Each structure stands twice: as structure tokens, then as C-alpha cells.
Amino acid sequence: MNNSRLEETRQEGEFSFHRKPSRENHFSTNRIRRRDLFISLGTALISFAARSFGSIPTPSDKDRHVTPRYLRPPGTENEAVFLSRCIRCRACANVCEAGCIRFFTFAEGTGMAGTPYLRPRLRSCNLCMNCTNTCPTAALEPIPRNFNDIASRVSMGVAVVIRSNCLSFNGRVCGICHDACPLKGKAIRLKPVAKPVVDAEYCIGCGRCEERCPQFPAAIIVKREHPEKRSRLHSTSSPGPSGESIFA
């Protein structure tokens, strides 16, 4: 390894090495950026054509990939409205602090292709709200990054406890889902002994509980289509007290 091309940095007692950027890496990065741009433009063009000139042939129900359980980013409430507004520009993913936003492919059908989604078991939303304030078409409606607005207006889904998988419901004390929840004590409460109970009135569906659950399969999952999911995007009331941090 060429030592002249390495920089040694020490942070908190640990050593890490970072290779200095090279001319080859510079060109490689530019190629990747151009590729991502072409993909975004192509997806947006196909989506526009599908809406303007009628549907494009899609895989049959038999051949179509089964869409896994997913969540939409915050700022989405009505799926039909979201799909009609989303231009598949990928701006939401570019500003996502958590890196949790993914995109559907044509395997899920033309209508879903290029639209953003989350799988909280892989990576949950950290509620930065950057995506909602970057979306150029209000497919994700703007939500300020403060406790009251997030607690009262975000409604990505509702967490559901699967008792047969939960350690606390099977003789062992856990409570990790409660500790991970940004609205702990409200969205998730613990009953003796450390048994989690979800209150759909407060749950915003961020998925932190699901991501951090130590069980496989997870003992708590977020469901986007839940009968108790609140319609709260345009709410002016907050279920949580002001002055608390939702980002801890």
C-alpha cells in the first residue's frame, strides 16, 4: 500500500485510514453520478408517459414480484395522491440523513416503479424531515423538524407487537423497543414485566422499534395499513408535550 496516499486520523482512541482521492477515483465518481442522473431522468420520463398517455404493459399478476411490507416516507397520507404527485426524482433519498429511503423497481409494476419506500427492519427513519422539505411536488408534504409537528403530523404506520416472538411475553425481560422509541412512554409503554404495549394514538410509525428488536423474526413490526392509523398529516394538535426532544 502506498503510504504517501494514506492519511492517519485518530478519533476517540481509534485509528482509521482514509485514502487520498486519486484522479481515477474522481473519474469513477463522476461516472456514478452521471449514471444515477440518467436512471432518475429515465424513470421520471416513463412515469410521466404512463400518466399522460395511458398505462404501459406491466408484468402479469402471476409474474409480478410480490411487494414486501413497506412504509412510505413521512409526509405521505393518501397513497393515490402520493403516486399522482411523485415524479420519481429521488431528491428525497439524496437528503435523507439515515439513508433509509429505497426505490421500487419495475418488478413491482409501472405505477410503483421509482417511488420511495422504507423497510424499517433494515433501516428506520430518524425523523430528520429533510425529505418532506425537499420534495418539489409536495408528494411528501412539508413537516418542520420540531417535536410538536412531528408527533402530531407524521403517520407512517402503527407498530404491532407479536407476543409469540417477544422476549418479555415469554419469560425474559427485554424492553429494547420501548427504549428505542422517540415517543417512549407514549407510543410504547411497558407493563410488568417490561411487556410492550403500543398506543396507536401516539405511534408515528418511524420503525425504530422494529429495527432494534433483537428477535428474528422481529417481535414488533410497523404496519402501514393499520385500522387504527390516524389521519393526522394536517393536524394542528400535538399528542406530545412541547419542549421535549424527539431526536434523542
C-alpha positions in Angstrom: 0.0 0.0 0.0 1.4 3.5 -0.9 1.9 5.3 2.4 2.0 8.6 0.6 -1.6 8.2 -0.3 -2.9 7.5 3.2 -3.8 9.8 5.9 -3.9 8.6 9.5 -6.5 10.1 11.8 -7.2 9.3 15.4 -10.7 9.8 16.8 -11.7 8.7 20.3 -8.7 6.4 20.7 -9.2 4.5 17.5 -7.2 4.6 14.3 -8.8 4.9 10.9 -7.2 5.3 7.5 -8.6 7.3 4.6 -7.2 7.0 1.1 -6.5 10.3 -0.5 -8.7 10.9 -3.6 -7.0 10.0 -6.8 -7.6 11.0 -10.4 -9.0 7.6 -11.1 -11.5 7.8 -8.2 -12.5 11.3 -9.4 -13.5 10.0 -12.8 -15.2 6.9 -11.3 -17.3 9.2 -9.0 -18.3 11.3 -12.0 -19.4 8.2 -13.9 -21.5 7.0 -11.0 -23.2 10.5 -10.7 -24.0 10.6 -14.4 -25.4 7.1 -14.2 -27.7 8.0 -11.3 -28.8 11.1 -13.2 -29.7 9.1 -16.3 -31.6 6.5 -14.2 -33.6 9.2 -12.4 -34.4 11.0 -15.7 -35.4 7.8 -17.4 -37.7 6.7 -14.6 -39.3 10.1 -14.4 -39.9 10.1 -18.2 -41.5 6.7 -18.2 -43.7 7.6 -15.2 -44.8 10.8 -17.0 -45.6 8.9 -20.2 -47.6 6.4 -18.2 -49.8 9.1 -16.7 -50.1 11.1 -19.8 -50.7 8.5 -22.5 -52.2 5.6 -20.7 -50.7 2.6 -19.0 -47.6 0.8 -20.2 -47.7 -3.0 -20.3 -46.7 -4.4 -16.9 -46.0 -7.9 -15.7 -49.0 -10.1 -15.2 -50.2 -10.8 -11.7 -48.6 -14.3 -12.0 -45.2 -12.9 -12.9 -45.1 -9.7 -10.9 -42.8 -9.7 -7.9 -44.6 -9.7 -4.6 -44.1 -6.3 -2.9 -42.7 -6.8 0.6 -44.1 -5.0 3.6 -43.0 -1.4 3.3 -43.6 2.2 4.6 -43.7 5.4 2.7 -41.5 8.3 3.9 -43.1 10.8 6.3 -45.4 13.4 4.8 -47.5 10.8 2.9 -51.0 10.0 3.9 -53.1 9.2 0.8 -51.4 6.7 -1.4 -53.3 7.7 -4.5 -52.4 11.3 -4.1 -48.8 10.4 -3.4 -48.5 8.4 -6.5 -50.1 11.1 -8.6 -47.6 13.7 -7.3 -44.4 11.8 -7.1 -42.1 12.5 -10.2 -39.5 9.8 -9.2 -36.8 12.4 -9.0 -35.0 10.8 -6.0 -34.4 14.1 -4.3 -35.8 12.6 -1.0 -33.0 10.0 -0.8 -30.3 12.5 -1.6 -31.1 14.4 1.6 -32.0 11.5 3.9 -29.8 11.6 7.0 -30.5 7.9 7.9 -30.0 6.6 4.3 -33.2 4.6 4.8 -35.0 5.5 1.6 -35.1 2.9 -1.2 -36.9 2.8 -4.5 -39.2 0.3 -6.1 -38.3 -1.2 -9.5 -40.5 -2.2 -12.4 -40.8 -5.7 -10.8 -43.5 -4.1 -8.6 -45.3 -2.6 -11.6 -45.1 0.6 -13.6 -47.2 2.6 -11.1 -44.8 1.8 -8.2 -41.5 1.9 -10.1 -39.2 4.7 -8.9 -41.3 5.6 -5.9 -39.6 5.8 -2.5 -40.2 3.4 0.4 -38.7 2.2 3.6 -38.1 -1.2 5.2 -37.6 -0.3 8.8 -36.2 -3.7 9.7 -33.2 -2.9 7.5 -33.0 0.8 8.5 -35.6 3.0 10.2 -36.5 6.7 9.7 -34.6 9.1 12.1 -37.3 11.8 11.6 -34.9 14.4 10.1 -37.8 15.6 7.9 -35.4 16.6 5.1 -37.3 14.6 2.5 -40.6 16.4 3.3 -38.9 19.8 2.9 -37.1 18.9 -0.3 -39.8 17.2 -2.3 -40.6 19.5 -5.3 -44.2 18.4 -5.8 -45.5 18.0 -2.3 -45.8 14.3 -2.8 -44.2 14.4 0.6 -45.9 17.3 2.4 -43.5 19.6 4.3 -43.2 19.0 8.0 -41.0 21.1 10.2 -38.3 19.4 12.3 -39.7 20.0 15.8 -41.4 17.8 18.4 -44.9 19.1 18.1 -45.2 18.9 14.3 -43.5 15.5 14.0 -45.5 14.0 16.9 -48.8 15.3 15.6 -48.5 15.1 11.8 -46.2 12.1 11.0 -48.2 8.9 10.4 -46.2 6.3 8.6 -47.9 3.3 10.2 -48.5 1.7 13.5 -46.3 -0.7 15.4 -47.7 -4.1 16.3 -46.3 -6.4 19.0 -46.1 -10.1 18.1 -46.3 -11.6 21.5 -45.2 -15.1 20.5 -41.9 -13.7 19.4 -41.4 -11.2 22.2 -38.9 -12.0 24.9 -40.8 -10.1 27.6 -44.0 -12.0 26.9 -42.1 -15.3 27.1 -40.4 -15.1 30.5 -37.4 -12.9 29.7 -37.1 -9.2 30.3 -36.2 -7.0 27.2 -37.8 -3.6 26.6 -35.4 -2.6 23.8 -38.3 -1.4 21.6 -39.5 1.0 24.3 -36.0 2.4 24.8 -35.6 2.9 21.0 -38.9 4.7 20.6 -38.7 8.6 20.2 -42.1 8.7 22.0 -41.3 6.2 24.7 -43.8 6.2 27.5 -46.5 7.3 25.0 -46.3 5.4 21.7 -44.8 2.4 23.6 -45.5 1.8 27.3 -44.2 -1.1 29.4 -46.4 -3.1 31.6 -44.9 -5.5 34.2 -42.6 -7.1 33.5 -41.2 -5.0 30.6 -44.1 -6.0 28.3 -44.5 -3.5 25.5 -47.9 -2.1 24.7 -48.4 0.2 21.6 -50.8 3.1 21.7 -51.9 3.8 18.1 -52.9 7.3 19.1 -49.3 8.3 19.6 -47.3 5.9 17.3 -45.9 7.7 14.3 -44.6 4.5 12.6 -40.9 5.5 12.3 -39.8 1.9 12.7 -37.0 2.3 15.3 -38.6 -0.3 17.5 -38.6 -2.8 14.6 -35.1 -2.1 13.5 -33.7 -2.6 17.0 -35.7 -5.6 18.1 -33.2 -8.4 18.9 -35.6 -11.2 17.9 -35.6 -12.9 14.4 -38.2 -12.6 13.1 -38.9 -9.3 14.8 -41.3 -9.3 17.7 -42.6 -5.8 16.8 -43.3 -4.6 13.3 -44.8 -1.5 11.7 -47.8 -1.9 9.5 -48.6 0.9 7.0 -52.2 -0.1 6.5 -53.4 -0.4 10.1 -57.1 0.0 11.2 -56.0 2.4 14.0 -53.6 4.5 11.9 -54.6 8.1 12.4 -55.3 10.7 9.7 -53.1 13.4 11.1 -51.0 15.0 8.4 -52.9 18.3 8.6 -53.5 18.1 12.3 -52.8 21.2 14.4 -52.8 19.4 17.8 -49.9 17.5 19.3 -50.2 14.3 21.2 -46.9 15.1 23.0 -45.7 17.9 25.2 -43.7 20.7 23.8 -40.0 21.2 24.8 -39.0 17.5 24.6 -36.5 16.2 22.2 -37.7 13.6 19.7 -34.3 13.1 18.3 -32.5 11.5 21.3 
